Amino acid sequence: MTAPKQKQMHLAAHFPGVNNTTVWTDARSKSQIDFSSFEHLARTAERGRFDFFFLAEGLRLREHNGRIHDLDVVGRPESLTVLSALAAVTDRLGLAATVNATFNEPYELARRLATLDHLSDGRAAWNVVTSFDAFTGENFRRGGYLDRADRYTRAAEFVATARELWDTWTPDGTPRPFRHQGQHFSIEGEFTVPRSPQGHPVVIQAGDSPEGREFAASAADVIFTRHGTLEAGRTFYADVKGRLATYGRQPDELKIMPGVTFVLGDSDAEAQERAAEIRLQQVSPQNAILALEQIWGRDLSSYDPDGPLPETDPDPDSGLVQGRVKVGDPLAVAGRWRALSEAKGLSIRQTVIETTGRQSFIGSPETVAAELIEFVATDAADGFILVPHLTPGGLDDFVDRVVPLLQERGAFRSEYTGPTLRSHLGLAEPVWKG
């Protein structure tokens, strides 16, 4: 009998920036805005034969207790502009931009994404996100915000409309008029950009809510998610893949790629020591209190980060933190934190360290490679979006030490086999629906 073919892993690189992962105090940490930083990480990812380079985006600097949050003062460049520049210094690497579907319009965004796809010869991707708050909406003419159900409805119609626009040009290069009448958009005219080299840019969706899972199953090519354990990954994987049939889709038409961190060492013990040091850098005493305030919605600056959690309950209606995604029910989250703190005797800082980290792979290159392969082989993921803790050199060790092991074990490509992002991901070109 022929042995079953090993499932191939997909890898992407998340540019480190405004989040609780990046360590800015490290001497090796460089600018988040200088183009050299973007170029360094992108070239490293391409050298490692990664599927794509992923840029997050925020539409407003977040505020904490009325002040710009410390992690945001470095700024947030516009994703598509950066990726257009990267298209000129890379050849095969996919280029994924996070662009908001709440405060943009289909015609303009479809045009910009199609342009990037042409500039890069078929390597563009769109990570679809939505905004939940009036605070972000204040930066835009119409302001306001949409309820959760409405913003996902708008996003679904937005993606469908963009695809209609991309299909208005025939494969042989003939433009045709478009007309879309829907709940959120009523537009007609002619699209200015011919059909892109990969048919449509790849669509990525980031989210873990029931609405997000359903949206991904109906409309996305990739889902960017997070889960903390192998079992949680398998549960998520089965749930989302199980939704595809409702939309006439096959399991391999949607790739599940959680965002993960990693720490390498010459031995597992050394890696664990390094990981503990990095977490202490990521969660400084000040950041521990800030993280606590995000849950409690109260000014807790008088609390000792090395002391116990507050006895007072969170304020669920607080406006202390602006521009951050809500963490669910603050009272429930506080209850879980208290239970963990009491069970393990953890301080505020230790509790934040243990509860706020992403899924992380820690160990020697051999250990990390084996664990990544296990996640993919046992259907906990189709691949991973790696989130380094350093800008821009945080991916170097992984590409130099882990990727060769994945390639030797037949779990990851040694060379690109096609020119487009769809070819990297094993996704068929969309059937023209003009």
N, C-alpha and C positions, 0 to 999 in steps of 0.2 A: 504493500500500500504506500502511496505517496504521502509524505508528511504534509499537513496543512501549511499553507504559506503564512509566514509571520505577518501580523498586522503592522502596517507602516505608521510611524509616528509623524505628527505635524508639529512644527515648532515655529514660534513667533517671538519677536523681541519687543517688549514694552519700554518706551523711552522713560527713564526715571525722571520724576519731576515733582509736582505738587501732590504729595500724599504722605502717609505715615511710614512709608518704606524707605525713602531716600534719606541717606545720612549726609547732611551738608557739612558737618563738622570734620569729616575726614579730609586730610590734606590732599587726597587724590580726587576729591570732588571738584568738578569744574562748572562752567556756566551752563545754565539751562536754556539760554537764548542764543549764544554764539553758534553760528552754523557749523563750526568745527566739531562741536559736541554731537550734533545730529549726524554729521557725516561719519564720525568715528564709530558710533554704535551701528549705523546702517551698514558700513563696510564690514564690520565684524560679523554682523548677522548674515550678510551675503557670503562671506568667507566660510561660515558654518553651514551654508546651504539652507538657511531658514526659509520658511514659506513667506513671511511678511514682517514688516516693521510697523509697529502700532503706536499711534500718537493719541493720547487722551486730550481732552479740551474742556475748559470751563469758560462760561460766558460772563462771569463776574467774580471778582476777588471776594473770597469768603470773609465774613466778619465774625468776630467773637467778642461779645460784650461791647459792641459798638466800635471795635477797632479791627483793622485789617489783620487777619490771622498771620502769624509769623512765617508759616510755611508758604504763604502766597506772595510775599513781597518780591520774589524773583520774576513774577509775571508769567503770562501764558500766551505764547505766540499762536497765530492762527494756523491750523493744521494743514490745510490744502496748499497754502503758500510754501510752507516748509517742505512738504512732500514733492511739490513741483520742482523745487531745487534739488532734492535728493534723486529725482528721476534722472538727472544729468550725470550723477556720479555713481550710479548703480546700474546693473544690466538685467538682473533676473529677480531681485528681491521685490516682493509685493509691498505696496505702500498703502497703509490703512489709516484713514482720517476719521476722527470722531466729529460728527457734525449733528447739531441738534435739529430734531424734527418739529419742535414746538415753535421756535422762533426763526424759521427759514421758510422759503417757498419752493415748491417743486421745480418750477421751470429753471430758476437761477441755479439751484443746487445741482440738478441733473446736468445742466450745462457745464458747471465747474468740474464735476466728477468725470463726465465724458471727456472733457479736455485733458484731465490728468491721465485718463486711460490711454488717450492717443499719445501724449507726451512720453509715457512710459512703455509704450508698445504692449498694453494689456495687463498692467500690474496694479490697477487701482482697486481700492476697497473702501466701503463706507460703513463705519460703525454708527448705527442709528441709536441715538439716545433722546430722551425727552426731559423737559424741565417741570418741576413740581411746585414752584413757588413764585409768588408775586415779587419777591426780592430780586430774583434774576430778571423777571419781566420788566422791571423798572428801567433796564438798559435799552429797552426797545420801544418803538413808537406806540404800539398798541398796549404794552404793559400787560398786567394781569397774569393769570395762569389758568391751566385747565385741570379739572378733576382727573384723578388717576384713570378712570375708564375712558374719559374723553381724550386724554393725551395719547393713549394707546390706539384709540380709534383713528385719531388724526395721523399718528405715525404709520399705521397700516395703510391708510389711504394715500399718504405721502409716498411711501415706497411703491405702491401700485401705480401711482401717477407717474413717478420717475421712470418706472419700467415702460409705461406706455410711451413716454417721450423718447426713450432710447430705442424703441421699436418703430418710430415714425420714419426712420430711414431704412430703406430696403437693404438687404445684404449686398446688392450690386451697386449701391450708392445713390439711390433715387430718393429725394425727400418727399414726404407726404404730409398734409396738414393734420393737426391733432385737434381733438375736442374732448374735454373731460368735464362731466357734470357730476358732482358728488356732494356729500354732506359738508365737507370742509373746503373743497376747491371747485371753482367753476372757471375753467381756462380754455382758451382755444387759440390757435395760431400755427406757426411753423417753427420747428426746432432747428437750431443752427449748426449742430454738430453731427457728422455722420455716425453711423453705427460703430461702436468701439471695437478694438481688436479682439476682445474676449466676449463680445456680444453685449453683456452688461457688466459694470463693475460688481465685484463681490459684495454682498450685503452681510454685515456682522451685526449682531444684536447683543447688548450687554444687559443682563438682568436675571433675577432669580425668583421674582414674584410669580404667582399663577398667571397674571396677565402677560408678563414678560415671556414665560415659557410658551404660552399659546401663540404669542406674536412670533416668536422664533420658529415654532413648528410650522406656522403658516407662510412665513415670508423670508426667513433668513437662510444664508448659506453656512454661517458660522455663528455659534453662540459663545460669548465670552462670559464666563461665570466664575464662581469660587465655591469650593467645598473643602472641609477641614480634614476628612479622613477618606480612606479607600472605600469604606462602606457607604459613606455619604455620597461619594462620587458615583458609585454604582447605582444607587437609588435615583439620583438626579438623571443619570444617563438613561436608565430604563424609562423613567417618566417622560422625558422629553422625546426620546426616540419613539416611544409608544404613541405620541400624539400625531406623528407625521402621516399615518395612514388616513386620518380624517381628511387631510388635504391632498390625498392622492400622491403622496411622496414616499420614497424609499429611505431606509435608515441611513444609507451612505450619502444622501443629498444634504445632510446637515452635519457639520463637524462641531463637536463639543470640545472646547479648549479653555480650561480653567486658567486663571491667572495665578501663578505660583512664584515663590521665591526659592532661593537655593543658597547654600553655604558649603564650600568645599574645603577640605583639609587633606593632608597626607595620610591621615587616619581618621576613622570615625570619631575617636575621642577628641582629636584636635579640631575637627569641624564643629563638634558640639560646643567646645570652648569658644571658638570664634563666633558661633551663632549667638551665644549668650552675651558676648561683648557687643555684637552688632545690635541686639535688641535693647541693650542698655543705652546705646547711642540713639536709637530710634525713639525710645521712650525715655526722654530725660525727665527729671523731676517736674519741670515746668509743663512738658507735654503730657505727663501723666495727669496732672490736675486739669489741663485743658480737655483731655479725653473724658475725664470724669464729668466735667461740666456739660459736655455735649449730651450725656445721658441724663444727668440730673436737672439740667436747665436752670441751674442756680450758680451764683458766684461762690466758689469754694476755694478762693485764693488763700484763705486763712488756714486751710487744712494742710497737714504734714503729709507729703507723698509717701513717706515711709511709715505712716500711721494707718489706722483702720479706715474702712469705708464709712461715709456719713450714715448716721442713724435716721436722718430725715429722708423723706421720700422725694422722688423727682417731681418737678412741676411739668406735667404733660403739655401745658399750653404756653410754655416759655418761648420768648423770642430772643433769648440770649445768643443763640447761634444762628447765623443767617448764611444760606447758600450751601448747606450740607444736606445730603440725603438723610431723611429721618431713619432711625435705627429700629423702627417698629414701636411696640408698646414700651415706653421708658420704664414703667413700673415692673413689667415682666423682666426686662433686661436687668434692672437693678436687683431684682430678686435672684436671678441666676448668678450675678456677680457676688452678691452677699453669700449665697450658698457655697460658691467656689472658695471665696475668701475664708469663710469659717472652716470649711472642710480641710483646707490646706494651710491655714494660718498665714494668708497672704496679706501684704500691705496694699495700699492703693496702687502704687507703682507696679508691684508684682502682679496684681490682678489685671491691670491694663495690659501688661506685657503678655500675659497668658491668654487674654480674650480678644485681642485686636490684631494678632498676626494672621497673615495669609497662610494657606497650605504651603509648607516649606519642605524642601528636600535637603537634608543635611547629612553629610558624610564624605567619605573618600569618593573620588570619581567613579570607582567601581560600584560602590553602594548606591550612589545617586542614579547611575545609569540603570542598574538593576531595578530600582524602585520605579523609575519612569516607565520602563518596559512593562512592569507588572500592572501599572495603572491602565496602560493602553491595551495590553493583552487580555485583561479581565473586564473590559468594558466599563471602566470608570472614567475614561476620557478618550478622545481621538488624538489628542496632543496637548500642548501647553503654550501659554503665553507667558514667557519668562519676564519677571519684574526684578531687575537687579537693584541693589541698594546704593550703587555708585554711578554718577554721571561723569563721563560717558564710558568709562572702562570696565563697568561692572559685568559685562558679558564676556570679556576676554578669556578668563580662566575656563568658563564653561565650554566655549568653542574649542579651546586648545586641549582640554583634558577630558571632557565628557563626550562631546560629539564623536570623536574618533572611536570610542568604545561602542556607542550606539551604532555606528556604521559597521564596525567589525562584527557585531552581533546581528546584523541584518535588520535592525529595527528602524533605520533612518537612511535616507538617500546619501550616496556619495557624490552624486552629481545631479544637477537639475536635468529633468527629462523633457521639459517643454519650456516655452518662452513666457507663458502667462501665469498669473496667479491662480486662475482656475485649473491650469494643468498641474501646478504644485499641489493643490488641494484635492485633486482627483475629481473635480466637478465638471460636468458636461457644460458646453456652451448653451445658453438658453435658446430654446426654439423660437424663431422669429414669429411674432404674433401681429404683424402689421395688417 
